[in-house]
């Protein structure tokens, strides 16, 4: 049996202070569904809220070099007929630019502790399905970027076309 809607309550708070070289972006999220899963045949009422914390800790080491450590954590939560288990992950990033941001090198490591797992139980009409596995999100990457025309144009951002636009 399909359902045509569900009610959700969602709230978030984001903070991005600048404290010297430390430039964090922290997000805190709350989401809860108000949905009677038993009405549709599920063996369990699913109303557990999601509490999610995203801590992106950036460090401006110099004008040409940045580093970051990101921490993400989520509590067990319900989404429709799905009951998700808690998870967390830790990622690292580093970037360095050269020649007035013409060349940029990015180095990143994702899911360092191999903790980003897909773990859930789906409750259906007289049955249940479970999944508990690692989806191979762990990675290390190196990216080299070259920006063509990295210099500012003397016309870029100067309003050079404003007179022509007002004429039309």
C-alpha positions, 0 to 999 in steps of 0.5 A, spaced: 500 500 500 502 506 497 502 513 502 501 519 499 504 524 504 508 524 510 509 530 515 516 532 517 519 537 522 525 540 520 530 545 524 537 547 523 542 551 526 549 553 522 555 557 525 561 560 521 565 564 525 572 566 523 577 565 529 584 567 526 586 562 521 581 557 524 574 558 520 569 552 522 562 551 519 558 547 524 551 545 522 546 542 527 540 538 524 534 535 527 528 532 523 522 528 525 517 524 521 510 524 524 507 518 520 503 512 522 507 506 519 503 501 523 497 504 519 500 501 513 502 494 515 509 496 519 510 491 525 513 497 528 511 505 529 517 509 526 518 516 529 525 516 532 528 523 530 534 524 526 540 529 530 545 530 525 552 534 526 556 536 521 563 539 523 567 542 518 573 545 521 577 549 516 584 552 517 587 558 513 594 556 514 596 562 509 594 565 503 595 559 498 594 553 503 588 551 507 587 544 511 580 541 513 578 536 518 571 534 517 567 530 522 560 528 521 555 524 525 548 522 525 543 518 530 539 512 529 533 515 525 526 513 522 525 515 515 518 512 512 518 505 513 526 505 514 530 505 521 537 507 520 542 506 525 547 511 527 553 513 523 559 517 523 565 519 518 572 523 518 575 526 512 581 530 511 583 535 506 589 540 504 589 544 498 595 549 496 595 554 490 601 556 486 602 562 481 596 567 483 591 561 483 593 558 476 595 552 479 591 548 485 593 542 488 588 538 492 589 532 496 583 529 500 582 522 504 575 520 505 572 516 511 579 515 514 576 510 519 572 506 515 566 507 519 561 510 513 556 504 513 549 503 510 545 500 516 538 500 516 532 495 517 525 496 513 519 494 516 513 492 511 507 489 511 508 482 515 516 482 513 522 486 514 529 487 510 535 489 513 542 491 510 548 492 514 554 493 509 560 498 508 559 501 501 567 502 500 567 510 501 574 510 503 578 514 498 585 518 497 585 523 492 589 528 488 587 533 484 591 538 480 587 544 477 589 549 472 585 555 471 586 558 464 585 566 464 586 566 472 588 574 471 582 579 472 580 582 466 580 589 466 572 589 464 570 584 469 566 586 475 567 594 472 559 595 470 562 596 463 555 594 460 551 598 464 550 604 459 548 599 454 543 595 458 540 602 460 539 604 453 535 598 451 
